[in-house]
């Protein structure tokens, strides 16, 4: 009965939050408070069950495991990511501590821990907002996700230092874990693409990593993160992360319900939450100016900063370990920050367009890591996107004698292709400034080879809008997407799987003719 009530309350209030444009997470917290308010009246005592605590803990472990799966050094070892993440953590913690001391009756140590908890930004909200706008692979999206991972690592360090656990003598054995990476890679290869892969992820995150580290006297959260990080370089790490996403989200509902069930907020908690929400713009402004200091353009700094202008569910996880008595005020604060951040993220591009004239003069007058090309020179063919399809198209046309240039929004992919001798430039195809300034006088054809279907549609529209009358060719996985790309102005759109089958048939026919 109790579990059924949890699910019903979480669904109804989560759906209600989503219907008014807020993240469902806000509804889950509200469901917890609602259960705390009416539980006794409907014959339930939510505090009696330990099931919710276990579900909540599993959700946290899975969250950290999926964070570990994204720990790719190439995306993290960048000055704007490390510098921006660490400096923002330090500066915001120092600035918020005296403010919290003025607002709340607390000690310096507690105020510092609260400021640390509020220095983090929401991985869940930012990732979902960027994904909904198809901007996870854009430069500003990668910067935001990189900073979030840095923050998650800092949060985990804080939790480990304040947990008070004493490691066992066997704890040093974890230093040998990297030796297990080949075994883990083989297990992931052997598990296929369905339920065995999901079970492997659960086994590593919850049993081997979580329970295993706890047995050694170490943080179970650290164990989940460590095993995720060991799989990060596997080609199917992203697939595993996607497969676990929904399970992780369901378990995390238990975490937010548990916070709300802990008790109803009082006047002091509401005052604290409102005050911290009013300080939220300062958090975004600090990110913006730090990114400018690390040589980003105003557009990238603004869009990354907006994505990070919120408080984090990770702050609640830190508080659950270090100061559980502050969970309810922090939960209200996080919820209010989501109420502000959700519409702000939806309007981020419109806001930047309105503020661009004031923000661009703030850029440093140097070469920026997200600098975009002004001219494509004498190139005859432009390839957009340098994944497997883009590289194959580029190499084939280059060997045919055409002058080819490519653009990609992933700086790491750009550097890798340049080292391999290809003419590849960094550019974000969804950036209006690119299309306003780009000179491509000799380009006769454009190949849309990006993975993101919306990016192909937007790029095609922008090319036609600026008067490009050359050939635009794209590929797509599905007929409806192919139709939309052609409606946007493409000359031809090929279905990826159909073309692969045709190519295989042509090879077979050629080999049969050769044998005959």
Secondary structure, DSSP 8 states (H G I E B T S, - for coil): -HHHHHHHHHHHHHHHHHHTTS-HHHHHHHHHHHHHHHTTTTT--GGG-SHHHHHHHHHHHHHHHHHHHT--HHHH-SHHHHHHHHHHHHHHHHHHHHHHHHHSS--HHHHHHHHHHHH---HHHHHHHHHHTT-SSSHHHHHHHHHHHHHHHHHHHHHHHHS-----GGGGGGGGGGGGHHHHHHHHHHTTTSHHHHHHHHIIIIIIIIIHHHHTTS-HHHHHHHHHHHTTTSTTHHHHHHHHHHHHHHHHHHHHHHHHHT----HHHHHHHHHHHHTHHHHHHHHHHHHHHTT--HHHHHHHHHHT-S--HHHHHHHHHH-GGGHHHHHHHHHHHHHHHHHHHHTHHHHHHHHHHHHGGGS-SS--TT---SB-TT-SEEEE--SHHHHHHHHHHHHTT--EEEEES-HHHHHHHHHTT--EEE--TT-HHHHHH-B-TT--EEEE--S-HHHHHHHHHHHHHTT--SEEEEEESSHHHHHHHHHHT-SEEEEHHHHHHHHHHHHHHHHHHHH-
